[in-house]
Structures are given as structure tokens and as C-alpha cells.
């Protein structure tokens, strides 16, 4: 089998672009590419020799965004180990589950999580050490003997990506060196060429899509910038756009909505933005239209999953700019076309292809699709049956080959035996400019099984009456699809990646009265 360590790019970059900035925090340089390569090799040596890890061992990263995050990822791969990035906002019990399930031997933490994770050492079997990256012990690991790049088979695990776990326990999508390389190559093929003149801004968690798409930028020696806030702050992003050029960053739909609605959006130096890519949750048509009006066609919309990292279908910047096309808005509401080298199907319950315009489950097949779920052969067999990744998302192809998603299969509402897709209703409600966010879910009904209800967040606390939204729905969709109740709330519950937690909304329905 082919040997191809995903970290193999770094020694060459250190020779060619060693003087160029590799990582900064805000405007403060952290290291250049020569220093990054040296730190990575020494850290890899410490992991293998001083800490005694063996090839294939797992290393946890329970960290907020930090400059050390990138060098730990690279050191894991350089040393033939597997990284387990963990969402920094999880509960202690969730950290315990992921560390135990993955069999992590060492876990790196930032100071805000040091106490929480260290308390788990006696509980998590096999967890030898918890190391805080802001303390002296971490720096001592960087002063040891460097390790040569370890030969690694291309299909060996490199990153175990734990799903957000909105229902049940999170599952560890096992991503190989081949998967990550395939993801990066498709970035260059479909989204953008990248060079050392580019800047990649880590405003989203490094444990998720933001970190994954940091890789194709690292491979080309671009400048990795971590905001001082270590996360997303709209005002801070606008400040950084005054300093850096050719900036690319990830913005989940909720983040993009906040950027578009910020008071500085109209005067922001948008020419500094190279690309804003979005994914992880539905991008509603009205929100996208407002973002285009504010920032111009600098967007790439992605449909992918942790199981096929960031790679399924995509809507390019060119499609965002093609406003003269007769089906422009239809395309803008889609997730685009299959990515390079990715097979995409829409199938019925028997995995048979459906016709154009007919709804079904979306399937992927490519060398970006995960190896399987870590230590979960049953879930792996179900999700990868027939050699296709079953996404659980419901969508359809149009006559031009654009894929439009309707909903997750678990979010579909069945009322009186009829399938109702919440996103269709949400799109209509968002055409009312007073509506900032909306989420439609099903509520149990004695006669119909379920009925449609909507949770609505108003712009600036503006007054909206349910009767007004009812009239809007009746003008645009069938009567049976309109919500039977509206709940006006200050915010929608979301997970740490910005996805609305519809499971929580369903739980909140008990005993509440609509306005």
C-alpha cells in the first residue's frame, strides 16, 4: 500500500518559504515556516520517545483555537499518530466519552480546559497524560530531539472527527491520510488556488470544518491567523480585514448572518476578502441574497459532512455571480453540483435512483469518504452500505444537475401521512425582513401524528404577529404546510458549530403556548 504521510509537505516548505509567516495571533507573529517545521519535528519526537506513544496511537486536542493547535496536529501526523480534535465547548462527560471511545493516550488542552480534562485521568482508561499548552511542560517537549518524518500508509487513520451528537452518542468518523489529501486536492480543483500570499483566518473552531480547510492553506505556505478572541467576533473580523489581504475564512450560516447585519458591514474593506465558504447548516436564500448584496460574490457554499469532510457538492463563486441566469435564485438556494471526483446520487428507501425533481436520500462516493466509525462496525456497515456514504439528508437534483436539500431525514414532519419539509417553510418565513432566524419542527398531534410549528427570532425585537406570518405562508405554500403555531423567542438553541438543535425545540414544546 502507498506510503503518504499528510505532514510530508512541511520540510520542503521550510526550505522554500521558511522566512514567511506561518502562524499569527491577531497581529502578533507566532512562528514562521522554518520554526514551525522544527517545532513539529521536536514535538513528534517527544510524543514518540519521551511520552512513549506508538504508531497509530490517538492524541486528543481539547483546545480552544490556539497557535499550538496547528503544530500539534502536524506533529501527530509527522510522528505516525492519529489526532482526535474535540469541540472545546463540550461538557466534561462528553470529553470523557470521546477520550475513552477513541482510546486517547495523551490529551493536549488550553488553560481554560486544563482542570476539566485533568480530572478525567483516573476515569479514562489508558489516558496517560494531560498537557496544557500554555505551561512550561509543553515548551519542554519542543526542546527535545527531533524525529524524522514517519512512514505512514495512506489509509491509516489521521483524524477522528466526532459528530456533533445532536441525537445519541457522537460517533468518530475515521479520516485517513488519503481522505485529507483528497479533501485538499478538491479544494484547489473546485474552490481556489492557494499560495503563500494568502491568509487563512481561523474564526471557526479548529476542531471542525475551519481546521480541516486550514490544511489546503498550510500545504501552500499561506499565513494562518488566529483572532485574539480565539473565535468568532464580527467586529474583530472587520478589524483584521483592515490589516490582512487575500483573506479566506469559514462562516457558518449564523456567523454570516451576524456579519451581514453588523453596523460595519457596509463600510468593510471587502476587497481584502478572497473567499468566504459556508456550510454545516442550511444557507437560506434570503440570507444569501443579503450577504451577496453586502460582500459581493465571494462565497462558496459547501455541502459535506464530517464523514466526507467538507466535500460533497458545492456552489462556486461563479454561480453566485451569475445573477443574469434565469434560474439564479433556484441555484442560489441549492448546494450546487457534485465536487470533482465525487459521485452523488439521490435514492429511495431501497437505494434506487429517483428521477430529476424527486426527493430522496443523498449518497456520496469518493476517496474523501471516511474509512468508517471508530469502534462501531454496526453503524459503519449501515452508513457505508453498498459502498456509498448515506448522508441522511433529503434532497433532489434539478434538470441542470444542481442538488437542493430539503432537510435531514430525521427532521422531516409527517402530518396525516404527508411528508412536509421544514426548510421549505423556513425559506418562506425568512422573506419577511423582520424575521432574523426561524426553525420549523413537528409537534405531536393526536389525529394527524404531527403538526407544523415555528420558532421565530425577530430582528431587534420587532413585533410580529402570527397572523401576519400565516398570511405570508398562505401566499407561497400549500395550506397544510403552514405552521399551526408560532413561538417568538429571543434565540434558537444551537450546538457549538452553529446548527439549530431541533431536538431541544421539540422538547420545549410541552406546555408552551403560541403567540
N, C-alpha and C positions, 0 to 999 in steps of 0.2 A: 504494500500500500504506500502511496505517496507520502513523503515527509514534508510538511509545510507548516512551520510554526508561525502563527499570525504576528508574532512580535519580531519576525526576522527583518522587517523594514528598518528598524531603528538604528542599528550600527552604520548602515550606509548613509542614512540621513545625517547622522552625527558627523560623518566625514564631509558631506557635501554642504549641509546647511547648519553646521554646528554653532555658528555665531548667531543664528536667527532665534528670536524669542519663541520658546515652546509653550510656556505656561505663565500667565499673569493672574493676579488677583486684583480686580478693578484696574487701576492704572499702574500697580506695583509689579515689576517683574519678579517671577519666582525662579525660573531657570531657562536656559537656552537648550537647544537640542543636543549639544555636546554634553552638557551637565546632566540632562535627562537620561541619555544613554548610559552614562557612568552610574548614576543613582539606581537605575533599573537593574543593571548587571550586579551591583553590590547587594541590592535588596534581594534579588533572586538567590544570590549566594548565601545570604543569611537565612532565607527560608529553607533552603535545602540542607545546609551544613549546620548552622547554629541551632535552628529550630527543629531540624531532623525530619522535615517533610519529604515524602517520597513522590515519585512521578505519579500524577493523577490525583493527588490529594486535593481536597477542597479548602479554599480560603475565603472566609466571609468578609464582606465590607459593609458594616453597619455605620454609614457615614453620611452626614450632610455633604453637600458639594464642597470640595476642598482640593487644593492643588495636588496633594498627596494621592488622591483617588486615582488619577491617571497613571502615576508611576507604579502604584500597587497592582493595578490591572495588568500593566505591561510586564511587571516583574513576575506575576503569577505565570503568564504565558512563557516568558523567557526561561523560567525555571521548570517548565513542563507540568505546571499545576493548573487547577481549574478555579476560576473566580466565581464567587457567589455574591453578587451585589444585592443588597437588601434595602428596601424602602426605609429611609431614616425616620419616617413618621409612624411606623408601626408600633403596636403595643408590645410590652415585654413578653407576653405569652406568644405573640406571633414571631418575635425574634427567636424565642426558644424553639418553636416548632420548626422554623426554617433551618436553623443551625443543626438541630437534631436530624431532621429529614435528609439534609444534604451530607451529613457526616463531616461538617467542617472541623478541621483540626486547629485552626488559628482564626481569630476574627480581629480585624482592624476596626477601630472606632474613632470618631471625633469626640472632643471633650464633653459635649452635651449628652452623649450616649454611653460614656465610659462606665458610670455607676450602674446603669440599667443592664448593660450586657455583661459586665464583670460578675454581677450577682448570679449569672446563669452558669458559671463554670462548674459548679458542683452538680448541677442538674443535667446539663447537656453532656451525654456520654461522648467521650473522645475529644472534647474541646479542650485543648491543652493550654491555650494562652489567649488573652485579650490584650491588645496593644493599642494604646491611644497615640494617634499620630502627632499630637501636639506636645508630647512628653519626650524626655531625653532618651528613653529606651528605643523609641523609633529611630531617632537620629543615630543612635549607636549601631543600628542594623545597616545603615548606609555607609559605615566606615570600615566594613569588613572586606574580605577578599571577594573580588568579582567572580562571576560564574559564566562560562561560555554559554552561548545560546544552546538550549537543549533540543535535540531532535525529537519531534513530535509528529505522530501520524495525523494526517489531515482530518480524519474523522473522530479524533479523540475529543472529549468534552473540553470546552474553553470557558463557557459562561453558562451557569444555570440560572435561568430567568424565571423567577417565581411569579405566577399570575397574581392579579390583584385580589383574588379570593372573595369577590362580592357574594358568591354563594359557595358554602362549604370551605374546606381547607384549600389553601393555594397549592398549585401543582408546579413542579420545577421543570420548565421546558428546557431540555438539554441542548445547548447550541454548540456545535463543533467548530473547529478552526475553518473547515470548509464552509459552514453556514455563514460565519462572519466575513470571510473573504468574498463569498458570493454576494452578500449584502452590500459590501463596499464597492465591488465592481459594478453593481447595478446602480449605485448612487452616481457614479461617473457616467454611466450609459444613459440614464434617464433624467437626472436632476441637474447636475452641474459638473463641469470640470473644476478641479481644485488645484491650487498652487500655494507656494509659500507666501504669496501676497494676500492670502485670505485670512479672515478672522472668524473663529467659531466661538459663539457666546453661549456659555452653559447656564442659561436661566431656568432650565427644567432639571429635574433630578438626574444625576449621572447614573443612577441605578436603573433607569428606564430608557425610553427612546432617545433622550438627549445624549446619554452616554454612548449608546450604540452608534449614533450618527456622528459622534465625535471621532470615531475610528477612521472613516474615509478622509477626514481632515488631518488627523495625526499622520496618516500614511503619506501625506503630501507636504508635511512640514508647515502646515498652517498654524497660526497663533491661536492657542486655546485660552480664552479669557473667562474667568470665574468671577461673577459680580461680588462686590464686597458683602452684599446681603446674603450671599451663598444660595440665592434662589431667584424667584421672580418678583420684581418690583418695577412697575411700568415707568415711574419717574426715573429710576436708575438706568433702565434700558435707554431712555431718551438721552440721558447724560452721556452714556457710553457711546452712543451714535455720534456725538459731537467729537469724539476722540478717535475712534477706530473706523476704518473703511473696509469695504468688501465683507460686510458682516452677515453671517448666516446664523440663524437660531431656530429652535423648535418652539412653537407656541400651540399648546392645546387650545381647542375652540374657546374655552372660558378665558384663557390668557389673552387670546387675540381680541375677544370682545372687550376686555378691560383696556387693552392698548388702544383700540379704536375709539373707545369712549373717553379716554383721558383728555384732560384740558389741553395738553401739549401736542396732541396727535396732529392737529392741523398745521403746526409750525415745525414739526420734527424734521431733521435732515434725512429724508427718506432715501436720498441718493447714496447714503452710506450703507444701505441695506442691499445685500446681494440676493438673499433668498430667505423667506420665512416659510418653513414647512410645518404642516399641521396634520395631526392625526390623533388616534386614541379615543375619539368620540365623534359623534356626528357633527359636521360643519353645516349649519343651517344656511339656506340660500340667502335669506335677508341679512344675516350676519356677514356672509362672504361679500355680498354686494356693498355693504357699508365699509368693510375692510379694503376692498378694491378702490372705492372712491377716496379713501384716506391715504393709502400707501401705494396705489398703483399695482400693476400685475407682477408682483414679486413673490407670488405664492406657488407652492407645490403642495397639493393635498395628497395624503398617503392613506391607503387602506392596507393594513397589515396587522399582525398580532405578534405577541411575544413568541409564539410558536413558529412564525415565519417573520423574523424581526424586520419590521418597517418595510416589508416587501410583499406586495400582492398586486394591487392596482395603483395607478397614480394619475393625477390631473396636473399636467405640466403648466409652466408659466405661459407658454404659447397659447394654450387653450384658455387660460384666464384672460389673455389679452385679446382674444378673437371675439370681441363684442358684436361684430357685424354678422356673425353666423346666425342663421335663422333659429337654431336650437341652442343658442348661447346659454340661456338660463337653465335649460334642461341639463346641459353638460355641466354647468357650474354646480348644480345640485347633485351631481354624480360623484363617484370616487375615481372616475377616469377609466383608463384602459389597462389591460394586463401589462405588468412591467416586463422588461427584457428577459427572455428566457423563463418566464413564469407561465405555466398553464393554469387557466382559470375556467372553472365550469360552474353552472347553476343546475342543481339536480332536485328531483322529487324525493319522497321518503324512501324510494327504492334505489336511490343513487342513479337514476336515469336522467339524462339531459332533458331539460324542458325547453320550450320554444322561446324565441325572442319575445320579450314583454311579459313572460310568465314568471311568477315568483317561485323561488326555491332556495335551498341552502347553497352557499358559496363554498367551493372547494379550491384548494391550491395544490400545485405540484411543482417543485423546483429544488435545486440544491441549497436553497436557503431554508427550507422546511426543517424543523427540529429533528433530532435523532429520536426523540421520544420524551416521555415524562420520567423524571428521575425516580427510580424505585417504584414505579407504578405501571406494571405491564398491562393491567386491565384497561386503564384509561388510555394508555398508548395505543393498544390494539383498537379501541373504539374510535379514537380521534384520527388515526392514520390508516383506517381500514381501506383496503384496495389500493394502497399506495398513495392516497390523496389525503391531504390535511382538511378535515371537516371543521370549518370555522365556527359553525353555529350561528352565522349571520345569514339573514334572509335578504335576497336582492334579486335583480333581474338585469339582463342585458337589453340595450335598445338596438335598433337596426344598424347603428354605426359601431357597435361593439363597446359602448360605454356601460359600465356597471353602476347601477344605482342601488344603494342599500335602503331597506325599509326598516329593519330592526334586528336585534338579536332574537333568535327563535324563542328564548325564554321570556322576552318582553312582549311578544305578540298577545293581543287580547282576543279571546274567543267569546263572542256575545251572541247568544241564540244560534250557535253553530256556525257563525260567520267570523272569518279572520279579519281583525282590524289591526292595522299597523300604526303604533303611536306616532312615529316620525311624521307621517303624512299630516296628522292633526297638528303636531307641534310646528311644522312649517307654516301652516295657515295662521296660527295664533301669533307667530312672530312677525307677521306682516303688519300688525298693529304696533306702531312705533313706541307706544307706551310700555310694551312688554319687553323686558330685558332678557329674561330666561323663562323657560317653560318645560315642564316634564309631564307627559301623559302616561297614566298607568291604568290597570284594570282593578276594579273593586268587586268583591263578591256580590252576586245578586241571586236571590232565591229562585227567580224564574228563568233568567237569561244566562245564568252561570257567572258572567262578569258584565260590568258596565263601565263605560269610559268616564274617567275623571281627570282633571288637570290641576297641577300645581303651578302657580304663576308668580313670578317676581316682577314687580313693576319698576320702571326707570324712576329713580329718585323719589320713590314712594308715591307716585302719582295715583290718583283714584281711577280705578277701572271697575266697571260693573259687569257681573257675569252675563247679564242680558246683552251687553254690547259685544262680548266675545261670542255669545251664542249666534247673534245675527251675522257676525263675520264668518263663522263656520258654515252657516246655512247658505251663505253666498258662494261658498267654494267647495264644499264636500257634501257627501250624502248625509241625510238627516240622522241615520242610525250611527254615524261615526262621531257626531258632535258630543262633547263631554256632557254628562248629566249633572256634573257638579264642578265648581271651581273653588280652589283653595288659594287664597292670596297670602304668600309667605315672604319673609324678608330675604331668605336664601334657600337654595336647594342643597340637600346633603350630597357631598361628593367624596370620593376617595382621594388618595394623595396624588393621583395622576389626573385629577380634574373630571373624572367620569361621574355622572349623576348616579347616586345609589338608589335605583328604583325599588330595591328590596326594602330600604328604610321607609320610603314613601308609602309603600303598601302597608307596612306595619303601623304607620302613623294614622292611617285612615280610620282605624277603630275608634268610634266615639266622637269623631270630629264632625263639625257642621260646616257646610259650604256657605260662602258669602253670596 
